[in-house]
Amino acid sequence: MNEKIIVALDFPSKQVVESFINKFELGKDDSIAFVKLGMELFYAEGPEMIEYLKDKGLKVFLDLKVHDIPNTAAGAIRSLAKYGVDILNVHASGGIEMMRRANDALKSENASAKLIGVTQLTSTDEAMMNNELGIAGSVEDAVLRLASNCKAAGLDGIVSSPLEVPRIKAELGQEFLTVCPGVRLVTNSNDDQKRISTPEEAFANGCDYIVMGRAITQADDPASTFAKITNLIPS
């Protein structure tokens, strides 16, 4: 069940990651098993970072949010698929054709990997979406529209805040994966996230995976903090 909590390795270098990983007894039921490798770390260290994490026995969500014209996006995903990661993502705002092409490229190289679409970032609230991005309506409606496009393109699921998950599951099916950042412990600050919830709320809403970063990575005792969070996962 600890695989339901994806730890965001938002670190600047492999050296810092190694120091963090060494605080855990990998393989234990209450230790980390799934990590997110984002732009900062991947751009700093490259594919060797994936190899290091895989050698540690960890599952990897490569969070690069590919977004380009269909041919370019498909080529990018095809290249990334060769590294054997477990989850990749694209921006759903790239459209159905872009996502479909990217998904075909992924499955041709790594059939077991999942491709998910980023709907609205958890740093986006309704005022920003309406006034800055020019998208009318509620965030929930916008997320559902993009999630529906992801399903139409054949993707395995989406990235959204936990707040939108009940409606996504109700309208798109329980099997449609929801990977949810914006999860904080009640003692944590919101930082730059706006649409947030606690781990308990997220799983109660039906999230398949939650993504947690600073609440764990900046804790005084990351291993103990992670172990406590695993107790919040429903059996």
N, C-alpha and C positions, 0 to 999 in steps of 0.2 A: 504493500500500500504506500510505501514511501516514494514510489515512482510518481504518485499523484502530485507531489510537490516538486516543481522544477526550480532549481536554485539559479538565479541570474548571476553569472560570473562577470559582473561589471567592473573589471579590474584593468589596469593599464598594461600589464605584462605577465608573461608566463611565471616569472619569479614570484610575483604576488599570489598567483593562482596556486602554485605549488605549496606556498606557506599556508594558504587557506585549506587546501585539500588534505594536507598532513595533519590537520586538527581532527579528522574524522577516522573512524575505523570502518573503512569501506567494506561492504558486504553484510553488515549487520542490518537487521530489520528496521532499526531506527536511525540509520545513517543515510546520507544522500545517495541517490541512485541515478538522478536525471538532472542535467544542468543545461543552462542556456548560454550559448556563446554568441555575443552580440558584436556590433560593429567595432567598438573601441578595441576589444581584445583581438578579434579576427584581423582587423587591419594592421594591428601592431605586430602580431605573431604569425599570421597566415595559417595555412592548412596544417602545419606541424602541431598547432594547438589542438586540433581535432584528434590527431593521432595520439597525443599525450593523454587526452581525456578517455579515449577509447581503450588505450592500454591499461587504464585504471579501472576498466570495467563499467564505465559510466555511459548512460544514454545521453545523446546530444541533440538539443534543439538549436539549429543554426539560424539565428534571428537576424537576417540581413534585409528583409522586407524588399525583395526584388520588385522593381516597378519600371517598366520600359515598354517599348513597342513589342508586339507579340513575338516576333522573331528573335529579338535581342533577349527578352525575358526567358524564352525557351532555351536559348543557348546558355545563358547564365545558369539556369537551374540544371541543365544537363551537365555542365562542368562541376557544379557543386555536388551533384548527386554521387559523383565518383568517390567522394570522401567517406561514404558510408554513414552519414548522419541519420538520425531517426525521424526528425521533423525539420522541414524547411518551410519558409513562408514567402508570400508575395503580397503586394498591396492590392486589396480588392478593388480599389478605385481604378486599377488598370483595365478593368473590363472583362467580360466573359471570355472573349477570344484569347486575350493574353493569358488568363488563368488556365483555360483549357489547353493551350499549347504548352504552357509550363508544366502542367500536370502530366501530359503525355510524355514530355521529355524526361520528367523525373521517373515515371513508372517504367520507361524503357531502359533506364540505367539501374534503378534500385526499386524493385517492385514492392518491397516491404516498407519503404519510407512513406511518411505522411506529408502531404502538402496542405497547408492551411492559409486562409486569407485574412489579412489584417483589415478590420472594418474601420472603426474610429479609435484613434489612440486614446488611452485613458487620461492623457493630459488635455483632452478636448472636452469642453463643456458646451452647453447649448448656445450660450452667448457667443462664444468663439466660432462655433460652427455656423451660426446664422450670420454674424456680422463680418467675420474675417474670411471665412471660406465660401460664403454665399450659398450655403445649403439650408433651405428652409425646413421648418418642422422640428420635431423632437429628435434628440440623439437616438433614442430607442428605435424610432421609425427608420432613421438613416442606417443604423446598424443592421436592422432586419432586412432592409432592401439590399445592402451589400452582401449580407449572409446568404440571402436567396440566390444572388448571382453566383456566389461561391459554390453553392450546391448544384446550380445549373451547369457550372463548368466542370463538375465532377470532383471537386476538391473534397478532402476528408473532413474538413471542419473550418473553424474560424478562430481568430483572436478577438476577444471583446472584453469589456469589463464584466464582472459577475452580475452586475445589475440587469443586463439585457438577457441573461441566459434563460430564465424561465420562459420568456416569450419565444426565443429561438428554438428551444427544445419542443415547445408546444406546437409550433408551426412548421418546423423543419425535421422533427424526429429526434428521438432520444439517441440514436446511433450517430448523429452528426456531432463531431467532436467540438468541444468548447475549451479553449486554452485561455486562461484568464489572468492577466497581470492586474495591477492595482489592488493587491491584497496586502493588508497591513495588520499587525497586532494592535490591540487597543491602546497600547503604550507608545506606539510609534507616531511620528509626525507624518503628514500627508506628502511631504516633499513636493515634487512637481506633478503629482498625480491628483486628479480631481474626481474621477468616478471610481470610488474605492469601496472595499468592504473588508471584513475580517475573514480569516480562514473558515470559521464556523459558518458565517453567512454565505460565503462562496459555495461551499459544498452543499449547504441546504438549498441553494438556488439551482443546483444540478451541474456545477462546473465539473468537467472531467479531469482537468489539470489546473492547478494554480501556479503562478509564477511569483516567486518572492526573492527579492534581492537584498536591499539594505537591512531589512529586519533581521536577516540571518547573517549576512556577510559583515555587518558592522556591530554585531552583538559582542559583548564581552566574552561569551562562551558560545561560539556558533554551533558546536556539536550538541550541547545541551539544549540550546534554543530550538534547533531543528527537531530533536527527539521529542520535545514537548509539543511541537506543532503536529508531529505525526499522530499524536494521541487525539487530535481534533478531527481526524479523518474518519468518517463513518465506515463501519465494516460492511 
